[in-house]
Amino acid sequence: MRIIGINLPDNKIVAVSLRYLYGVGPTAARDILAATKIDPHKRTKDLTPDEVNRIKEYIEKNYKVEGELRQIVKQNIALLKDLQAYRGIRHMRRLPVRGQRTKTNSRTVRGNVRKTAGSGKRKTELK
């Protein structure tokens, strides 16, 4: 099944396969199926073309998903950067934005990858 340019897996339950769309999580998937009156335990391959169309139309009307949502998120980040807000500066410097510590974690993000002392040594066999 294909919705909004994304192939959904056939053998999974519809409520789970809808989550493959960017912007649709567990709650949104449940809400979509409830609004379109489709059994959430049905497999994706068992959906009729009418049910697929109902899902497509409902999502297009009520949700921002995939490319449109990615574009909105990108614009929000660009706005934070333009305003020179704290979060925008963190984005610009490619540091954690949501208050995580940086002294010990996020080494790869900061470009500070250290090799541990004994990582390259072979273990001696026990006699």
C-alpha positions as CSV (number, residue, x, y, z in Angstrom):
1,M,0.0,0.0,0.0
2,R,1.3,3.5,-0.9
3,I,0.2,6.6,0.9
4,I,1.7,10.1,0.3
5,G,4.6,8.6,-1.6
6,I,5.6,6.1,1.2
7,N,5.3,2.3,0.8
8,L,3.7,0.9,4.0
9,P,4.6,-2.7,5.0
10,D,1.9,-5.2,4.0
11,N,2.2,-7.8,6.8
12,K,1.9,-5.4,9.7
13,I,-1.2,-4.2,11.5
14,V,-2.6,-1.0,10.0
15,A,-2.1,1.0,13.2
16,V,1.6,0.1,13.2
17,S,2.2,0.5,9.5
18,L,0.7,4.1,9.5
19,R,3.6,5.0,11.8
20,Y,6.0,4.7,8.8
21,L,4.7,8.1,7.7
22,Y,6.8,11.0,9.1
23,G,4.5,12.9,11.5
24,V,2.2,10.0,12.4
25,G,2.8,8.3,15.7
26,P,0.8,5.8,17.8
27,T,-1.8,8.2,18.9
28,A,-2.3,9.8,15.6
29,A,-2.5,6.4,13.9
30,R,-5.2,5.3,16.3
31,D,-7.2,8.6,15.8
32,I,-7.0,8.2,12.0
33,L,-8.3,4.7,12.1
34,A,-11.1,5.7,14.5
35,A,-12.2,8.6,12.4
36,T,-12.2,6.5,9.2
37,K,-14.0,3.6,11.0
38,I,-11.4,1.0,10.1
39,D,-10.5,-1.9,12.3
40,P,-7.0,-1.2,13.8
41,H,-6.2,-4.9,14.0
42,K,-6.6,-5.4,10.3
43,R,-3.5,-6.1,8.2
44,T,-2.4,-3.6,5.7
45,K,-2.7,-6.0,2.8
46,D,-6.3,-6.8,3.7
47,L,-7.5,-3.2,3.2
48,T,-9.9,-2.5,0.4
49,P,-9.2,0.4,-2.1
50,D,-12.1,2.3,-0.5
51,E,-10.5,2.1,2.9
52,V,-7.1,3.2,1.6
53,N,-8.7,6.2,-0.1
54,R,-10.5,7.1,3.2
55,I,-7.2,7.0,5.1
56,K,-5.4,9.1,2.4
57,E,-8.1,11.8,2.3
58,Y,-8.4,12.0,6.1
59,I,-4.6,12.4,6.5
60,E,-4.3,15.0,3.7
61,K,-7.2,17.0,5.3
62,N,-6.2,16.8,8.9
63,Y,-2.5,16.2,9.3
64,K,0.8,17.7,8.1
65,V,3.0,14.8,7.2
66,E,6.2,14.0,5.3
67,G,7.6,16.8,3.2
68,E,5.3,19.5,4.4
69,L,6.1,18.7,8.1
70,R,9.8,18.4,7.4
71,Q,9.7,21.8,5.7
72,I,7.9,23.4,8.7
73,V,10.5,22.0,11.2
74,K,13.3,23.3,9.0
75,Q,11.7,26.7,8.9
76,N,11.3,26.7,12.7
77,I,15.0,25.9,13.2
78,A,16.0,28.6,10.6
79,L,13.9,31.1,12.5
80,L,15.6,30.3,15.8
81,K,19.0,30.7,14.1
82,D,18.0,34.1,12.6
83,L,16.8,35.4,15.9
84,Q,20.1,34.3,17.5
85,A,18.0,32.5,20.2
86,Y,19.9,30.2,22.5
87,R,18.4,27.1,20.8
88,G,19.3,28.6,17.4
89,I,22.9,29.1,18.5
90,R,23.1,25.5,19.7
91,H,21.7,24.3,16.3
92,M,24.3,26.4,14.5
93,R,27.2,25.0,16.6
94,R,25.7,21.5,16.2
95,L,25.5,21.0,20.0
96,P,22.7,19.3,21.9
97,V,19.7,21.7,22.0
98,R,17.5,20.3,24.8
99,G,19.7,20.8,27.8
100,Q,21.8,17.6,27.7
101,R,25.2,17.7,29.4
102,T,28.2,18.1,27.1
103,K,31.1,17.6,29.5
104,T,31.0,13.8,29.3
105,N,28.4,12.9,26.7
106,S,27.9,14.0,23.0
107,R,31.5,13.5,22.2
108,T,30.8,12.5,18.6
109,V,28.6,15.6,18.1
110,R,31.4,17.8,19.4
111,G,34.1,16.1,17.3
112,N,36.0,15.0,20.4
113,V,36.2,11.3,19.8
114,R,38.8,9.7,22.2
115,K,40.2,6.2,22.0
116,T,39.9,4.3,25.2
117,A,43.2,3.0,26.7
118,G,42.7,-0.7,26.2
119,S,40.5,-0.8,23.2
120,G,43.0,-2.0,20.6
121,K,44.8,-4.7,22.7
122,R,44.2,-8.3,22.3
123,K,43.3,-10.3,25.3
124,T,45.9,-12.8,26.4
125,E,44.7,-16.4,26.3
126,L,44.2,-18.0,29.7
127,K,46.7,-20.9,30.3
